[in-house]
Amino acid sequence: MLFEKVSLTDRAISHLRNMIVAGELVAGQRLTEQEVANALQVARGTVRAAFAALETENLLVRRPYAGWSVKEINPEVLRESYQLRGALEELAVRLLAGSMDHDKRDRLTELGQRLRSAEMSGVAEDRVKADLGFHSGIVGLCGNGLLKRQYEAISGHTEWLYRWSELNWPSRINLIEWHQPMIDAILAGDAGAAVKAAQEHTDRSLSDDERDLNNQNK
């Protein structure tokens, strides 16, 4: 019975995470344990555990007297997310640039080709998958298992923000232009240049999201 309860909670977490990331549950939307329990046909305790897990993933928030709601997107959320993700990715590109071999070179080239294909297709879902896949792919190739696990822990939050940005400002960036400096520096084995390119990528992305969010809220 214990394993089944855990499985139900895991399924509830996954289902709710997917709904938040996809925008089916919008930023700021209030959620109640009973309504979600009824919709998923599970016990309120299962939903409560799922809510707590998603709060840890920075997708839900709980406020006194207001209950649970989907996290709202504001400048602080954007800044903190990009700062953390950027720090992890800067370490990843540094490690990868310093450990390139034939297999890693082929894999990185493949990730770049997927960006190019997605940019040429103009299909939103292709763009999302290629962009997120590029960044997670670099982390996966860097050879640090702990770094990879830490990055995976924020992957839901990262995808949520990316899809929100792509939904509001579709195709705002050129995937090739924005990622090629990182690819070139890593392939050249230049760790310093790779870190600089990653920093510029993060700073540019944050600046654009903050600017457009501010314009949207005027």
C-alpha positions in Angstrom: 0.0 0.0 0.0 2.8 2.4 0.8 4.3 2.0 -2.7 1.0 2.7 -4.3 0.4 5.9 -2.3 3.9 7.1 -3.3 3.1 6.3 -6.9 -0.2 8.2 -6.8 1.6 11.2 -5.3 4.3 11.0 -8.0 1.7 10.8 -10.7 -0.2 13.8 -9.2 3.1 15.8 -9.1 3.9 15.0 -12.7 0.4 15.8 -13.9 0.2 19.1 -12.1 3.7 20.0 -13.2 2.9 19.4 -16.8 -0.3 21.5 -16.5 1.7 24.4 -15.0 4.6 24.2 -17.5 2.1 24.0 -20.4 0.2 27.0 -19.2 -3.0 25.1 -18.6 -2.8 26.4 -15.0 -1.8 30.0 -15.4 0.5 32.1 -13.3 -1.3 33.4 -10.2 -4.2 30.9 -10.5 -5.6 29.8 -7.1 -5.8 26.0 -6.5 -7.6 24.2 -3.7 -6.8 20.8 -2.5 -10.4 19.6 -2.7 -11.0 20.8 -6.3 -7.8 19.3 -7.5 -8.4 16.1 -5.6 -11.9 15.8 -7.2 -10.4 16.5 -10.7 -7.6 13.9 -10.3 -9.8 11.5 -8.3 -7.3 11.1 -5.5 -7.3 11.9 -1.8 -6.6 15.4 -0.5 -3.5 14.1 1.3 -2.1 13.1 -2.1 -2.8 16.5 -3.5 -1.3 18.2 -0.4 1.9 16.2 -0.9 2.0 17.1 -4.6 1.5 20.8 -3.8 4.3 20.7 -1.3 6.7 19.1 -3.8 5.8 21.7 -6.5 6.3 24.5 -4.0 9.9 23.1 -3.6 10.2 23.3 -7.4 9.1 27.0 -7.3 6.0 26.3 -9.4 3.5 26.8 -6.6 3.3 29.2 -3.6 1.3 29.0 -0.4 0.3 32.3 1.3 -1.4 32.6 4.7 -5.2 33.0 4.4 -4.9 32.9 0.6 -4.0 29.2 0.1 -2.2 27.7 -2.9 -1.7 29.3 -6.2 0.6 29.0 -9.3 3.6 31.1 -8.9 3.4 34.5 -10.5 6.0 35.8 -12.9 7.6 39.0 -11.9 11.1 40.6 -12.2 12.3 38.9 -9.0 11.3 35.4 -10.2 13.0 36.0 -13.5 16.2 37.4 -12.0 16.6 34.6 -9.4 15.8 31.9 -12.0 18.3 33.2 -14.5 21.0 33.8 -11.9 20.8 30.2 -10.6 20.5 28.6 -14.1 23.2 30.8 -15.4 25.6 29.8 -12.7 25.1 26.1 -13.3 25.4 26.5 -17.0 28.6 28.6 -16.7 30.2 25.8 -14.7 28.9 23.2 -17.2 30.4 25.0 -20.3 33.7 25.5 -18.4 33.9 21.8 -17.6 32.8 20.7 -21.1 35.3 23.0 -22.9 38.1 21.6 -20.8 37.2 17.9 -21.5 36.2 17.8 -25.2 36.7 14.5 -27.0 35.5 13.1 -30.3 32.2 11.8 -28.9 31.4 15.1 -27.1 32.3 17.1 -30.2 29.8 15.0 -32.3 27.1 15.4 -29.6 27.5 19.1 -29.3 27.5 19.5 -33.1 24.2 17.5 -33.1 22.7 19.8 -30.5 23.6 22.8 -32.7 22.1 21.2 -35.7 18.8 20.7 -33.8 18.8 24.4 -33.0 19.4 25.2 -36.7 16.6 22.9 -37.8 14.2 24.3 -35.2 15.0 27.9 -36.3 14.4 27.1 -39.9 11.1 25.3 -39.1 9.6 28.1 -37.1 7.5 25.6 -35.2 7.1 26.8 -31.6 7.3 23.3 -30.0 10.4 22.5 -32.1 12.0 25.7 -30.9 11.2 25.0 -27.2 12.5 21.4 -27.3 15.7 22.3 -29.2 16.6 25.2 -27.0 15.9 23.4 -23.7 17.6 20.3 -25.1 20.7 22.3 -26.0 21.2 23.6 -22.5 20.4 20.4 -20.7 22.6 18.6 -23.2 25.6 20.7 -22.4 25.0 20.0 -18.7 24.7 16.3 -19.4 28.0 16.3 -21.4 30.1 18.2 -18.8 30.7 15.1 -16.8 29.6 16.3 -13.4 26.8 14.1 -12.1 26.0 16.3 -9.1 25.7 19.4 -11.4 23.4 17.4 -13.7 21.1 16.5 -10.8 21.0 20.0 -9.5 20.1 21.3 -13.0 17.4 18.6 -13.4 15.9 19.8 -10.1 15.1 23.2 -11.6 14.2 21.9 -15.1 10.4 22.2 -14.5 10.8 25.8 -13.4 13.1 26.5 -16.3 10.7 25.1 -18.9 7.8 26.9 -17.3 9.5 30.3 -17.8 10.7 29.4 -21.2 7.3 28.4 -22.5 5.8 31.5 -20.9 8.3 33.6 -22.8 7.8 31.8 -26.1 4.0 32.1 -25.7 4.1 35.8 -25.1 6.9 36.7 -27.5 7.2 33.9 -30.0 10.3 33.5 -32.1 11.8 36.6 -30.4 15.3 35.2 -30.6 17.3 33.6 -33.4 18.3 30.3 -31.9 21.5 30.0 -34.0 22.7 33.5 -33.3 22.1 33.2 -29.6 23.8 29.9 -29.1 26.6 29.8 -31.7 29.2 31.7 -29.6 28.9 29.1 -26.9 29.2 26.3 -29.4 32.3 27.8 -31.1 34.0 28.5 -27.8 33.4 25.0 -26.4 34.5 23.3 -29.7 37.7 25.4 -29.5 38.3 24.2 -26.0 38.4 27.8 -24.7 36.8 27.6 -21.3 37.1 31.4 -20.6 35.3 32.3 -23.9 32.7 29.6 -23.3 31.9 31.1 -19.8 31.7 34.6 -21.2 29.4 33.5 -24.0 27.1 31.7 -21.5 27.1 34.8 -19.3 26.2 37.0 -22.2 23.4 34.6 -23.3 21.9 34.6 -19.8 22.2 38.4 -19.3 20.6 39.0 -22.7 17.8 36.6 -22.1 17.0 38.1 -18.7 17.2 41.6 -20.0 14.7 40.9 -22.8 12.3 39.0 -20.5 12.4 41.9 -17.9 11.9 44.5 -20.6 8.9 42.8 -22.3 7.3 41.8 -18.9 7.5 45.5 -17.9 6.0 46.6 -21.2 3.2 44.0 -20.8 2.3 45.3 -17.4 2.1 48.9 -18.4 
